[in-house]
Amino acid sequence: MKKTSTEIALLESALVAIEKVLAHADSELQGEPYLGPTANLPLEALRTAAQTEEQRFRRSAAQTAVNICLSSAAALVDVSQTLLNRRNTDRSDPELEREWQALITHTKIASRSAYRAALIMAAQKNVLQAQGVEPVPAGQLPTLTH
């Protein structure tokens, strides 16, 4: 694969854009975190789980899925950048192998994260429920008059 400076610049722009969206989402974090179906957990366990860095969930399932998907996308863009960038080739075979295994691991983690987002989404009935919005029953919808 032939690398071009344009591809590298585009990947960098994509990564910056994803990071901006994630930072914006973090700045708007409010309320209690969404932990999914956890009704059987004691309150202290919920607090502990909410405080761990690994479980930085959002207020709704939709916000959680967005954050996970964007984080996964950022990781994959980073892997792509690494694959396109050729650094000096005077590294040892063991070092090259370690770097390669690290890229594989990062790709697997991003894939598992995306799958986790899919599981969160699958636990919801629809997008409104995922967003924490109560749908209005069909008989109660406002009518438009001219």
C-alpha positions as a Markdown table, in Angstrom:
| # | Residue | x | y | z |
|---|---|---|---|---|
| 1 | Met | 0.0 | 0.0 | 0.0 |
| 2 | Lys | 1.4 | 3.3 | -1.0 |
| 3 | Lys | 1.1 | 6.0 | 1.6 |
| 4 | Thr | 0.3 | 9.6 | 0.7 |
| 5 | Ser | 0.6 | 12.7 | 2.7 |
| 6 | Thr | -3.0 | 13.5 | 1.8 |
| 7 | Glu | -4.2 | 10.2 | 3.4 |
| 8 | Ile | -2.2 | 10.8 | 6.5 |
| 9 | Ala | -3.6 | 14.4 | 6.8 |
| 10 | Leu | -7.2 | 13.2 | 6.2 |
| 11 | Leu | -6.8 | 10.6 | 9.0 |
| 12 | Glu | -5.4 | 13.2 | 11.3 |
| 13 | Ser | -8.4 | 15.5 | 10.5 |
| 14 | Ala | -10.8 | 12.6 | 11.2 |
| 15 | Leu | -9.1 | 11.9 | 14.5 |
| 16 | Val | -9.2 | 15.5 | 15.6 |
| 17 | Ala | -12.9 | 15.7 | 14.6 |
| 18 | Ile | -13.8 | 12.6 | 16.6 |
| 19 | Glu | -11.9 | 13.8 | 19.6 |
| 20 | Lys | -13.8 | 17.2 | 19.5 |
| 21 | Val | -17.1 | 15.4 | 19.5 |
| 22 | Leu | -16.0 | 13.2 | 22.4 |
| 23 | Ala | -14.8 | 16.2 | 24.3 |
| 24 | His | -18.1 | 18.0 | 23.6 |
| 25 | Ala | -20.1 | 15.0 | 24.9 |
| 26 | Asp | -17.9 | 14.9 | 28.0 |
| 27 | Ser | -18.6 | 18.6 | 28.7 |
| 28 | Glu | -22.4 | 18.0 | 28.5 |
| 29 | Leu | -22.4 | 15.0 | 30.9 |
| 30 | Gln | -25.1 | 15.5 | 33.4 |
| 31 | Gly | -27.2 | 13.5 | 35.8 |
| 32 | Glu | -26.7 | 9.9 | 36.8 |
| 33 | Pro | -24.8 | 7.6 | 34.5 |
| 34 | Tyr | -26.6 | 5.0 | 32.5 |
| 35 | Leu | -25.6 | 1.6 | 33.7 |
| 36 | Gly | -28.2 | -0.5 | 31.8 |
| 37 | Pro | -30.2 | -3.2 | 33.6 |
| 38 | Thr | -28.6 | -3.1 | 37.1 |
| 39 | Ala | -31.7 | -3.2 | 39.3 |
| 40 | Asn | -30.3 | -6.1 | 41.3 |
| 41 | Leu | -27.0 | -4.4 | 42.2 |
| 42 | Pro | -26.7 | -2.8 | 45.7 |
| 43 | Leu | -26.4 | 1.0 | 45.7 |
| 44 | Glu | -22.7 | 0.9 | 46.7 |
| 45 | Ala | -21.9 | -1.4 | 43.8 |
| 46 | Leu | -23.6 | 1.0 | 41.5 |
| 47 | Arg | -21.6 | 3.9 | 42.8 |
| 48 | Thr | -18.3 | 2.0 | 42.5 |
| 49 | Ala | -19.1 | 0.9 | 39.0 |
| 50 | Ala | -20.1 | 4.4 | 38.0 |
| 51 | Gln | -16.8 | 5.8 | 39.2 |
| 52 | Thr | -14.4 | 3.4 | 37.3 |
| 53 | Glu | -12.8 | 4.8 | 34.2 |
| 54 | Glu | -13.7 | 1.7 | 32.3 |
| 55 | Gln | -17.4 | 2.4 | 32.8 |
| 56 | Arg | -17.8 | 6.0 | 31.8 |
| 57 | Phe | -21.4 | 5.7 | 30.8 |
| 58 | Arg | -23.7 | 8.5 | 29.8 |
| 59 | Arg | -27.1 | 9.4 | 31.0 |
| 60 | Ser | -28.9 | 7.4 | 28.3 |
| 61 | Ala | -28.2 | 4.2 | 26.3 |
| 62 | Ala | -27.9 | 6.4 | 23.2 |
| 63 | Gln | -25.3 | 8.6 | 24.7 |
| 64 | Thr | -23.4 | 5.6 | 25.9 |
| 65 | Ala | -23.5 | 3.9 | 22.4 |
| 66 | Val | -22.4 | 7.2 | 20.8 |
| 67 | Asn | -19.4 | 7.5 | 23.1 |
| 68 | Ile | -18.4 | 3.9 | 22.7 |
| 69 | Cys | -18.7 | 4.0 | 18.9 |
| 70 | Leu | -16.7 | 7.3 | 18.6 |
| 71 | Ser | -14.0 | 6.0 | 20.9 |
| 72 | Ser | -13.8 | 2.8 | 18.8 |
| 73 | Ala | -13.6 | 4.9 | 15.6 |
| 74 | Ala | -10.8 | 7.0 | 17.1 |
| 75 | Ala | -8.8 | 3.9 | 17.9 |
| 76 | Leu | -9.3 | 2.5 | 14.4 |
| 77 | Val | -8.2 | 5.8 | 12.8 |
| 78 | Asp | -5.1 | 5.7 | 15.0 |
| 79 | Val | -4.3 | 2.1 | 13.9 |
| 80 | Ser | -4.8 | 3.2 | 10.3 |
| 81 | Gln | -2.4 | 6.1 | 10.8 |
| 82 | Thr | 0.2 | 3.8 | 12.2 |
| 83 | Leu | -0.2 | 1.4 | 9.3 |
| 84 | Leu | 0.3 | 4.2 | 6.8 |
| 85 | Asn | 3.3 | 5.8 | 8.6 |
| 86 | Arg | 6.6 | 4.2 | 7.9 |
| 87 | Arg | 9.1 | 5.0 | 10.5 |
| 88 | Asn | 12.8 | 4.2 | 10.2 |
| 89 | Thr | 13.4 | 0.6 | 9.4 |
| 90 | Asp | 16.3 | 0.1 | 11.7 |
| 91 | Arg | 14.3 | -1.6 | 14.4 |
| 92 | Ser | 14.9 | -5.2 | 15.5 |
| 93 | Asp | 12.6 | -8.0 | 14.6 |
| 94 | Pro | 11.3 | -8.5 | 18.1 |
| 95 | Glu | 10.5 | -4.8 | 18.3 |
| 96 | Leu | 8.6 | -4.9 | 15.0 |
| 97 | Glu | 6.7 | -8.0 | 16.2 |
| 98 | Arg | 5.7 | -6.3 | 19.5 |
| 99 | Glu | 4.4 | -3.2 | 17.6 |
| 100 | Trp | 2.5 | -5.4 | 15.2 |
| 101 | Gln | 0.9 | -7.4 | 18.1 |
| 102 | Ala | 0.0 | -4.1 | 19.7 |
| 103 | Leu | -1.8 | -2.9 | 16.6 |
| 104 | Ile | -3.7 | -6.2 | 16.4 |
| 105 | Thr | -4.7 | -5.8 | 20.1 |
| 106 | His | -5.9 | -2.2 | 19.6 |
| 107 | Thr | -8.0 | -3.3 | 16.6 |
| 108 | Lys | -9.5 | -6.2 | 18.6 |
| 109 | Ile | -10.3 | -3.8 | 21.5 |
| 110 | Ala | -12.0 | -1.3 | 19.1 |
| 111 | Ser | -14.0 | -4.2 | 17.6 |
| 112 | Arg | -15.2 | -5.4 | 21.0 |
| 113 | Ser | -16.1 | -1.9 | 22.0 |
| 114 | Ala | -18.3 | -1.5 | 18.9 |
| 115 | Tyr | -19.9 | -4.9 | 19.7 |
| 116 | Arg | -20.6 | -3.6 | 23.3 |
| 117 | Ala | -22.3 | -0.6 | 21.8 |
| 118 | Ala | -24.5 | -2.9 | 19.7 |
| 119 | Leu | -25.5 | -4.9 | 22.8 |
| 120 | Ile | -26.5 | -1.6 | 24.6 |
| 121 | Met | -28.5 | -0.6 | 21.6 |
| 122 | Ala | -30.1 | -4.1 | 21.3 |
| 123 | Ala | -31.4 | -3.8 | 24.8 |
| 124 | Gln | -33.6 | -0.9 | 23.8 |
| 125 | Lys | -37.0 | -1.0 | 22.0 |
| 126 | Asn | -36.3 | 2.0 | 19.8 |
| 127 | Val | -34.2 | 5.2 | 19.4 |
| 128 | Leu | -36.6 | 7.2 | 21.7 |
| 129 | Gln | -36.2 | 4.7 | 24.5 |
| 130 | Ala | -32.5 | 4.7 | 24.0 |
| 131 | Gln | -32.5 | 8.5 | 24.3 |
| 132 | Gly | -34.5 | 8.3 | 27.5 |
| 133 | Val | -37.6 | 9.9 | 25.8 |
| 134 | Glu | -41.0 | 8.7 | 26.5 |
| 135 | Pro | -43.0 | 8.3 | 23.2 |
| 136 | Val | -46.4 | 10.0 | 23.0 |
| 137 | Pro | -49.1 | 7.4 | 22.3 |
| 138 | Ala | -50.6 | 7.7 | 18.8 |
| 139 | Gly | -54.0 | 8.8 | 20.1 |
| 140 | Gln | -52.4 | 11.7 | 22.0 |
| 141 | Leu | -50.4 | 13.2 | 19.1 |
| 142 | Pro | -51.1 | 16.9 | 18.5 |
| 143 | Thr | -53.0 | 17.6 | 15.3 |
| 144 | Leu | -51.9 | 20.2 | 12.8 |
| 145 | Thr | -54.4 | 22.8 | 11.8 |
| 146 | His | -54.2 | 25.3 | 9.0 |
